């Protein structure tokens, strides 16, 4: 088994491509060892000293660290990924798969539903595929008074360039196609 590794814009995060589907639908993020109990693979990776979060996309695993250098962590992560996929264990303990932790309720006024539908379509077709290339995900959380609220996950969470991505990339894109949008803000998952 060959697992590719890619750097991400976040220096504390690496993207691992095992060459197979990780989660069939959606994305899943684990920010604690307790959270990781829902996934044998996440449990294995979170047990490695220095690993602070694990994020699953369709065909990739993103690992975020604190402390140790990648040269010390990367071999342990690669070994954990290899052992898991060679054992044919499921990625998720429940058969549900990639629904992930709920991000909480979306919020917006009913009168803004057409605007929100356009925002969601732009995020789905133009933003999320690009962000997934960097090992992350961005999901819609809400819209109020011209401001779009987004949740950044995986490599995007805590990335030094995430503010630039939000303000110069996503905000400009949404303003161009949806004149009602005045600003874009990052929010934590509920």
Secondary structure, DSSP 8 states (H G I E B T S, - for coil): ---EEEE-SSTTEEEEE-SS-S-SSS-EEE-SHHHHTT-HHHHHHHTSTTEEEEEE-SS-EEEEESSS-HHHHHHHHHHHHHHHHHHT--SSSSTT-TT-S-----B--GGGHHHHHHHHHHIIIIIHHHHHHTTEEEEEEEEETTEEEEEEEETTTT-TTHHHIIIIIIHHHHHHH-TT--EEEE----
